[in-house]
Amino acid sequence: MVHLISQEIGSLRKPAWLLEFLRGDHSDKEKEEALNEAALVNIKLLENVGLDLVYDGEARRAEMYEYPVKRIGGFEIAGTVRSWDNKYYRKARVVSKVEYLGNYHMEEFVFVRDNTIRTPKIPVTGAYTLMDWSYNEAYDTREDLAMDLARKIISRLLSELEGIGAKVVQIDEPAATTHPSEMEMFLKVFNEQVKGLGVKIHTHICYSGDEYASLMPIIPELKAVHFALEFANRDSTALGVDDATRPGYKALKAFKEYGAGKEIGLGVIDVHTDFIEPPELIRDRILYAVKVIGDPSKIYVNPDCGLRTRSRTVAYQKLKNMIKGKELAEKELM
């Protein structure tokens, strides 16, 4: 019996009631209780869908970049910049050497660990992305800043999470392939931040203009066993398991070449559209991946990225169909 492991990537849109409550005049204790409630709702939603690896939808985080930099010494928020489409984030300046002020993911991980019947997978924004998305005013080079973040901040944070029971950590590095000339630097920084850890390391890297061509050659040396990558947002919606029908998944052939022994987090859900992928489409995307990769045990099923850009209703429907499609694929693979 084949069982394909399923997971989310990280974020869900915050419920409207939570955003309204947090804008109100409430005590810190009341706000903490509201965040706990939202986190618990997200955990149970993801469990109910049927995912094997879950988190809390990042209910406590304003955004994957702003949340950590507001909690690391040396950063000052500078202003708002556009990231993609009509999405914006608050960019920070690094005005002095970075300083570890405490584990900013400890509380949320403990809550998930203590409130789920599944395996928690904590997402952590990586050192390279924190560096790339910031104004560097304190270090001689980009690499100097990234390596200091890796050594002083992320490595320590991950070690502490491992110490309280984290088994799976997802290092989010959406900036990794945006600078193909810096892939050797990225490799060095990534490996530094996970050095000496026993926890299972996943990494999520967003789609690149070169279809991951710059990433593939360094995969053998990257100290991660699992690569969650985007595919669905470049794919057709036609059914079929041939190359012509599955254009979004062409990078799988390079992954098979460079990623021997590694796991692939297969993006089968497009997070940039409200189109609800039919289970049969998800089935065929999975079956195509199995045809290319060969070993179903190395394939996890997940959305391309976090689902916070979709409404909660659409996100839930997409995830439900993802599980239905996974189950159809499992039947085909029996």
VOSEVEX-582186 format. One record per residue (C-alpha): residue number from 1; chain; x, y negated, z. Coordinates in Angstrom, 2 decimals, padded with zeros to 5 digits. Layout:
% residues N
R   rose   logu         x         y         z
R    NUM      A         X         Y         Z
...
% end
This chain:
% residues 334
R   rose   logu         x         y         z
R      1      A    000.00    000.00    000.00
R      2      A    001.49   -003.33   -001.10
R      3      A    001.03   -006.28    001.26
R      4      A    002.06   -009.68   -000.07
R      5      A    002.80   -012.09    002.77
R      6      A    000.88   -015.37    002.57
R      7      A    001.76   -018.75    004.05
R      8      A    001.05   -022.45    003.96
R      9      A    003.76   -025.02    003.28
R     10      A    003.03   -027.51    006.02
R     11      A    000.55   -030.34    005.90
R     12      A   -003.22   -030.67    005.86
R     13      A   -005.13   -033.94    005.68
R     14      A   -005.98   -035.22    009.12
R     15      A   -009.71   -035.11    009.96
R     16      A   -011.46   -038.48    009.72
R     17      A   -012.58   -038.30    013.35
R     18      A   -008.96   -038.03    014.52
R     19      A   -007.77   -041.04    012.54
R     20      A   -010.67   -043.13    013.86
R     21      A   -010.02   -042.01    017.42
R     22      A   -006.30   -042.79    017.28
R     23      A   -007.08   -046.34    016.10
R     24      A   -009.25   -046.89    019.17
R     25      A   -008.36   -048.10    022.64
R     26      A   -007.62   -044.82    024.42
R     27      A   -005.09   -043.65    026.96
R     28      A   -002.04   -041.62    025.98
R     29      A   -003.59   -038.60    027.70
R     30      A   -006.80   -038.94    025.69
R     31      A   -004.85   -039.26    022.45
R     32      A   -002.80   -036.18    023.33
R     33      A   -005.98   -034.22    023.95
R     34      A   -007.34   -035.32    020.57
R     35      A   -004.13   -034.24    018.82
R     36      A   -004.27   -030.87    020.59
R     37      A   -007.86   -030.40    019.42
R     38      A   -006.98   -031.25    015.81
R     39      A   -003.95   -028.96    015.91
R     40      A   -006.04   -026.09    017.28
R     41      A   -008.71   -026.59    014.59
R     42      A   -006.01   -026.42    011.90
R     43      A   -004.40   -023.32    013.40
R     44      A   -007.73   -021.49    013.52
R     45      A   -008.64   -022.66    010.01
R     46      A   -005.43   -021.16    008.62
R     47      A   -005.89   -017.97    010.63
R     48      A   -009.48   -017.67    009.44
R     49      A   -008.38   -018.02    005.82
R     50      A   -006.13   -015.02    006.40
R     51      A   -002.60   -016.43    006.22
R     52      A    000.25   -014.44    007.76
R     53      A    002.49   -017.45    008.57
R     54      A    000.78   -020.55    009.93
R     55      A    001.42   -023.95    011.48
R     56      A   -000.84   -026.73    012.75
R     57      A   -001.10   -028.66    009.48
R     58      A    001.42   -031.13    010.95
R     59      A   -001.46   -032.66    012.90
R     60      A    000.85   -034.71    015.12
R     61      A    003.02   -036.10    012.33
R     62      A    002.34   -039.39    010.59
R     63      A    004.44   -038.22    007.63
R     64      A    007.32   -035.79    007.07
R     65      A    009.93   -038.61    006.93
R     66      A    008.54   -041.29    009.22
R     67      A    007.86   -038.90    012.10
R     68      A    011.50   -037.80    012.56
R     69      A    013.26   -041.09    011.81
R     70      A    011.19   -042.89    014.46
R     71      A    012.57   -040.37    016.95
R     72      A    016.26   -040.38    015.96
R     73      A    018.61   -043.03    017.29
R     74      A    020.17   -045.34    014.71
R     75      A    017.09   -045.74    012.48
R     76      A    014.91   -048.83    012.14
R     77      A    011.77   -048.92    010.00
R     78      A    012.32   -051.45    007.20
R     79      A    009.11   -051.48    005.16
R     80      A    006.79   -049.56    002.87
R     81      A    007.91   -048.16   -000.50
R     82      A    006.17   -046.14   -003.16
R     83      A    007.10   -042.46   -003.34
R     84      A    004.93   -041.02   -006.15
R     85      A    001.52   -041.66   -007.72
R     86      A   -000.14   -044.09   -005.32
R     87      A    001.46   -042.59   -002.25
R     88      A    003.71   -044.67    000.00
R     89      A    005.98   -044.10    002.96
R     90      A    007.69   -046.35    005.48
R     91      A    011.40   -046.39    004.69
R     92      A    014.01   -046.82    007.41
R     93      A    017.45   -048.40    007.63
R     94      A    020.31   -046.55    009.31
R     95      A    021.82   -049.41    011.29
R     96      A    024.15   -047.43    013.58
R     97      A    025.53   -043.93    013.96
R     98      A    022.67   -041.46    014.39
R     99      A    021.93   -040.24    017.92
R    100      A    019.95   -037.26    019.21
R    101      A    017.17   -038.58    021.46
R    102      A    015.38   -035.29    022.04
R    103      A    013.66   -032.47    020.20
R    104      A    010.81   -034.16    018.36
R    105      A    009.26   -030.84    017.26
R    106      A    009.42   -029.02    020.61
R    107      A    005.95   -029.92    021.90
R    108      A    004.13   -029.13    018.66
R    109      A    005.94   -025.81    018.19
R    110      A    005.16   -024.68    021.74
R    111      A    001.47   -025.51    021.21
R    112      A    001.32   -023.49    017.98
R    113      A    003.32   -020.60    019.48
R    114      A    000.91   -020.41    022.41
R    115      A   -002.27   -020.74    020.36
R    116      A   -001.89   -018.51    017.32
R    117      A   -002.29   -014.79    016.74
R    118      A   -000.14   -015.10    013.59
R    119      A    003.55   -015.84    013.09
R    120      A    004.29   -019.57    013.41
R    121      A    006.59   -021.10    010.80
R    122      A    007.76   -024.56    011.80
R    123      A    008.54   -027.06    009.00
R    124      A    011.50   -029.40    009.63
R    125      A    012.60   -032.20    007.31
R    126      A    016.20   -031.52    006.36
R    127      A    019.27   -033.72    006.75
R    128      A    019.83   -034.34    003.05
R    129      A    016.29   -035.66    002.53
R    130      A    016.44   -037.83    005.65
R    131      A    019.65   -039.34    004.29
R    132      A    018.40   -039.79    000.72
R    133      A    015.16   -041.49    001.72
R    134      A    016.89   -044.02    003.99
R    135      A    018.92   -047.21    003.52
R    136      A    022.47   -046.44    004.64
R    137      A    023.99   -049.42    006.45
R    138      A    026.19   -047.60    008.96
R    139      A    028.24   -044.96    007.13
R    140      A    030.90   -045.21    004.44
R    141      A    029.22   -042.63    002.19
R    142      A    025.93   -040.82    001.70
R    143      A    027.65   -037.55    002.55
R    144      A    028.96   -038.94    005.83
R    145      A    025.42   -039.86    006.88
R    146      A    023.94   -036.55    005.74
R    147      A    026.61   -034.50    007.53
R    148      A    026.14   -036.46    010.76
R    149      A    022.39   -035.82    010.58
R    150      A    023.07   -032.12    009.94
R    151      A    025.50   -031.71    012.84
R    152      A    024.10   -034.05    015.47
R    153      A    020.36   -033.82    014.83
R    154      A    019.01   -030.93    012.77
R    155      A    021.42   -028.22    013.94
R    156      A    020.75   -029.03    017.59
R    157      A    017.00   -029.30    017.07
R    158      A    016.86   -025.92    015.31
R    159      A    019.02   -024.23    017.94
R    160      A    016.69   -025.43    020.68
R    161      A    013.61   -024.22    018.77
R    162      A    015.22   -020.82    018.32
R    163      A    015.87   -020.78    022.05
R    164      A    012.14   -021.05    022.84
R    165      A    011.04   -018.38    020.41
R    166      A    011.00   -019.76    016.88
R    167      A    011.50   -016.88    014.44
R    168      A    010.89   -018.64    011.11
R    169      A    011.94   -022.21    010.24
R    170      A    011.16   -023.97    006.97
R    171      A    013.70   -026.66    006.04
R    172      A    011.91   -029.16    003.80
R    173      A    014.28   -030.70    001.26
R    174      A    012.13   -032.43   -001.38
R    175      A    015.04   -034.75   -002.29
R    176      A    017.42   -031.90   -003.07
R    177      A    017.04   -031.69   -006.84
R    178      A    016.45   -035.40   -007.47
R    179      A    020.22   -035.94   -007.70
R    180      A    021.64   -033.04   -009.77
R    181      A    025.16   -034.45   -009.45
R    182      A    024.99   -034.02   -005.67
R    183      A    024.12   -030.32   -005.51
R    184      A    027.50   -029.40   -004.04
R    185      A    026.97   -032.01   -001.35
R    186      A    023.47   -030.69   -000.71
R    187      A    024.88   -027.16   -000.36
R    188      A    027.44   -028.34    002.19
R    189      A    024.89   -030.34    004.21
R    190      A    022.24   -027.62    004.15
R    191      A    024.61   -024.93    005.35
R    192      A    025.98   -027.18    008.09
R    193      A    022.53   -027.76    009.60
R    194      A    021.76   -024.01    009.86
R    195      A    025.24   -022.81    010.87
R    196      A    025.22   -020.20    013.61
R    197      A    021.44   -019.77    013.75
R    198      A    019.75   -016.39    014.04
R    199      A    016.30   -017.67    013.11
R    200      A    015.04   -016.80    009.62
R    201      A    015.62   -019.79    007.33
R    202      A    013.12   -020.73    004.64
R    203      A    013.57   -023.80    002.50
R    204      A    010.92   -025.65    000.52
R    205      A    012.23   -027.64   -002.44
R    206      A    009.87   -029.64   -004.63
R    207      A    009.67   -029.36   -008.41
R    208      A    012.53   -030.93   -010.32
R    209      A    012.66   -032.50   -013.77
R    210      A    015.19   -029.86   -014.83
R    211      A    012.92   -026.98   -013.72
R    212      A    015.27   -026.11   -010.86
R    213      A    018.21   -025.66   -013.25
R    214      A    020.52   -027.61   -010.93
R    215      A    019.39   -025.62   -007.88
R    216      A    019.76   -022.10   -009.22
R    217      A    023.60   -021.87   -009.37
R    218      A    023.98   -022.73   -005.67
R    219      A    021.27   -020.36   -004.40
R    220      A    023.73   -017.50   -003.75
R    221      A    025.71   -019.74   -001.38
R    222      A    022.78   -021.46    000.35
R    223      A    022.27   -020.07    003.86
R    224      A    018.54   -019.49    003.36
R    225      A    016.86   -016.18    002.72
R    226      A    013.61   -017.63    001.38
R    227      A    012.92   -020.31   -001.25
R    228      A    009.42   -021.79   -001.44
R    229      A    009.20   -023.43   -004.87
R    230      A    006.59   -025.18   -006.99
R    231      A    005.26   -023.48   -010.11
R    232      A    001.49   -023.91   -010.42
R    233      A    001.52   -027.62   -011.25
R    234      A    003.26   -026.92   -014.58
R    235      A    001.30   -023.79   -015.44
R    236      A   -001.68   -023.19   -017.71
R    237      A   -005.07   -022.16   -016.31
R    238      A   -005.49   -019.33   -018.83
R    239      A   -005.53   -015.74   -017.63
R    240      A   -002.67   -013.45   -018.56
R    241      A    000.73   -012.18   -017.47
R    242      A    002.83   -012.92   -020.54
R    243      A    005.47   -015.63   -020.93
R    244      A    003.30   -017.82   -023.19
R    245      A    000.42   -017.87   -020.71
R    246      A    002.59   -018.54   -017.66
R    247      A    004.82   -021.47   -018.77
R    248      A    004.97   -022.89   -015.26
R    249      A    006.86   -019.86   -014.00
R    250      A    009.77   -019.78   -016.44
R    251      A    012.24   -020.64   -013.65
R    252      A    011.54   -017.23   -012.09
R    253      A    013.89   -015.61   -014.59
R    254      A    016.76   -017.80   -013.41
R    255      A    015.79   -017.11   -009.81
R    256      A    016.02   -013.37   -010.45
R    257      A    019.53   -013.92   -011.84
R    258      A    020.84   -016.14   -009.04
R    259      A    018.63   -015.14   -006.11
R    260      A    019.34   -011.43   -005.84
R    261      A    018.19   -010.27   -002.42
R    262      A    016.47   -013.59   -001.66
R    263      A    012.73   -014.09   -001.14
R    264      A    010.61   -016.38   -003.31
R    265      A    007.75   -018.44   -001.88
R    266      A    005.59   -018.42   -005.00
R    267      A    003.57   -021.60   -005.52
R    268      A    000.23   -020.44   -006.94
R    269      A   -001.91   -023.46   -005.97
R    270      A   -001.55   -026.92   -007.53
R    271      A   -001.77   -029.48   -004.72
R    272      A   -002.13   -032.45   -007.10
R    273      A   -005.61   -031.65   -008.35
R    274      A   -009.04   -030.77   -006.96
R    275      A   -009.34   -027.90   -009.45
R    276      A   -010.13   -024.78   -007.43
R    277      A   -008.03   -022.02   -008.92
R    278      A   -010.10   -018.86   -009.54
R    279      A   -008.85   -015.74   -007.75
R    280      A   -008.20   -014.10   -011.13
R    281      A   -005.80   -016.90   -012.11
R    282      A   -003.91   -016.57   -008.84
R    283      A   -003.81   -012.80   -009.33
R    284      A   -002.21   -013.18   -012.75
R    285      A    000.36   -015.69   -011.50
R    286      A    001.38   -013.21   -008.82
R    287      A    001.44   -010.25   -011.21
R    288      A    003.61   -012.21   -013.63
R    289      A    006.04   -012.96   -010.81
R    290      A    006.17   -009.29   -009.85
R    291      A    006.86   -008.41   -013.47
R    292      A    009.81   -010.81   -013.53
R    293      A    011.22   -010.34   -010.01
R    294      A    010.46   -006.64   -009.75
R    295      A    010.21   -006.24   -005.96
R    296      A    006.82   -007.35   -004.51
R    297      A    008.29   -007.37   -001.00
R    298      A    010.42   -010.37   -002.01
R    299      A    007.38   -012.42   -003.06
R    300      A    005.37   -014.57   -000.63
R    301      A    002.20   -016.36   -001.77
R    302      A    001.68   -020.04   -000.98
R    303      A    000.53   -023.40   -002.36
R    304      A    003.09   -025.41   -004.32
R    305      A    003.47   -027.90   -001.47
R    306      A    001.55   -029.29    001.50
R    307      A   -002.16   -029.88    000.94
R    308      A   -002.50   -033.24    002.71
R    309      A   -003.29   -035.01   -000.58
R    310      A   -006.49   -032.94   -000.95
R    311      A   -009.66   -033.22    001.09
R    312      A   -009.99   -030.65    003.84
R    313      A   -012.88   -029.01    001.99
R    314      A   -010.87   -028.65   -001.24
R    315      A   -007.80   -027.44    000.66
R    316      A   -009.84   -024.76    002.43
R    317      A   -011.43   -023.57   -000.81
R    318      A   -008.06   -023.41   -002.54
R    319      A   -006.57   -021.39    000.31
R    320      A   -009.55   -019.02    000.41
R    321      A   -009.18   -018.32   -003.30
R    322      A   -005.45   -017.91   -002.86
R    323      A   -006.08   -015.05   -000.43
R    324      A   -008.73   -013.53   -002.71
R    325      A   -006.31   -013.68   -005.64
R    326      A   -003.56   -012.15   -003.51
R    327      A   -005.86   -009.26   -002.60
R    328      A   -006.71   -008.70   -006.27
R    329      A   -003.00   -008.57   -007.08
R    330      A   -002.38   -006.10   -004.26
R    331      A   -005.03   -003.78   -005.69
R    332      A   -003.34   -003.92   -009.09
R    333      A    000.01   -003.10   -007.48
R    334      A   -001.18   -000.05   -005.52
% end
